[in-house]
Each structure stands twice: as structure tokens, then as C-alpha cells.
Amino acid sequence: MMDDKIPDTLKKCLDILDENVEILANIEAALEDEKEDEFVPDLKLHDLYDMTEDVAEASKLKRAEFNYVRRQSENF
């Protein structure tokens, strides 16, 4: 009977983590931004576009990493 509760408990933990991963990522990003907060004069539009693409790519990678870990833990 104890073994039947473990998957439910693990699922609840994963659900909580899933709900909070975006919040944690935002906190991490905010902390990183504080470190990198620096005025860069003469930025061109294409520089801003490139920076936006980098941020979007980083977010997708973090989400993919989280999903991979979640799937791996579900298999155990």
C-alpha cells in the first residue's frame, strides 16, 4: 500500500514544481539581469532584436530541460 502512494506523492510534487518553475525562472532571470544591468549606448534595432531572440531561446531551453527532467522522473 505504501508503494501506491509514492507515485501520487511524486506526481503532486511534480505538479507543484511545474506550477512554480516559471516563477523560479523569472527570479533567476531578474537576479541575472541585476548582474548585467549596464547601459549600452548606441544600440541598434538589430542588436535589440538579437537580444530578444537570445532571451526567448534561453527560456525555451530552460523549459525543455525542466520537461526532460520531469519525464525522466516519471519513468522511475
C-alpha positions as CSV (number, residue, x, y, z in Angstrom):
1,M,0.0,0.0,0.0
2,M,2.8,2.4,0.8
3,D,4.2,1.9,-2.8
4,D,0.8,3.0,-4.3
5,K,1.1,6.4,-2.5
6,I,4.6,7.1,-3.8
7,P,3.6,7.8,-7.4
8,D,0.8,10.0,-6.2
9,T,3.1,11.9,-4.0
10,L,5.7,12.2,-6.7
11,K,3.0,13.5,-9.1
12,K,1.9,16.1,-6.6
13,C,5.5,17.2,-6.2
14,L,6.0,17.5,-9.9
15,D,2.7,19.4,-10.3
16,I,3.9,21.9,-7.6
17,L,7.2,22.2,-9.3
18,D,5.6,22.7,-12.7
19,E,3.4,25.5,-11.3
20,N,6.4,27.2,-9.8
21,V,9.1,26.7,-12.4
22,E,8.2,29.9,-14.3
23,I,8.3,31.9,-11.1
24,L,11.7,30.5,-10.2
25,A,12.9,31.1,-13.7
26,N,11.7,34.7,-13.5
27,I,13.5,35.2,-10.2
28,E,16.7,33.7,-11.7
29,A,16.4,36.0,-14.7
30,A,15.9,39.0,-12.5
31,L,19.0,38.2,-10.5
32,E,21.0,37.7,-13.7
33,D,19.6,41.0,-15.0
34,E,20.8,42.8,-12.0
35,K,24.3,41.5,-12.5
36,E,24.2,42.5,-16.2
37,D,22.4,45.8,-15.7
38,E,24.6,48.1,-17.7
39,F,23.8,50.9,-20.0
40,V,25.0,50.2,-23.5
41,P,25.0,53.3,-25.7
42,D,24.2,53.3,-29.4
43,L,22.3,50.0,-29.5
44,K,20.9,49.5,-32.9
45,L,17.5,47.9,-33.6
46,H,19.1,44.7,-34.8
47,D,21.0,44.4,-31.6
48,L,17.8,44.6,-29.6
49,Y,16.2,42.0,-31.9
50,D,19.2,39.7,-31.3
51,M,19.0,40.2,-27.6
52,T,15.2,39.3,-27.7
53,E,15.9,36.2,-29.7
54,D,18.6,35.2,-27.1
55,V,16.2,35.6,-24.2
56,A,13.5,33.6,-26.0
57,E,15.9,30.8,-26.8
58,A,17.2,30.7,-23.2
59,S,13.6,30.4,-21.9
60,K,12.8,27.6,-24.3
61,L,16.0,25.7,-23.3
62,K,15.2,26.0,-19.6
63,R,11.6,24.8,-20.2
64,A,12.9,21.9,-22.3
65,E,15.4,21.0,-19.6
66,F,12.6,21.0,-17.0
67,N,10.3,18.9,-19.1
68,Y,13.1,16.4,-19.7
69,V,13.8,16.0,-16.0
70,R,10.1,15.7,-15.3
71,R,9.7,12.9,-17.9
72,Q,12.8,11.1,-16.5
73,S,11.4,11.2,-13.0
74,E,8.0,9.9,-14.2
75,N,9.8,6.9,-15.7
76,F,11.2,5.9,-12.3
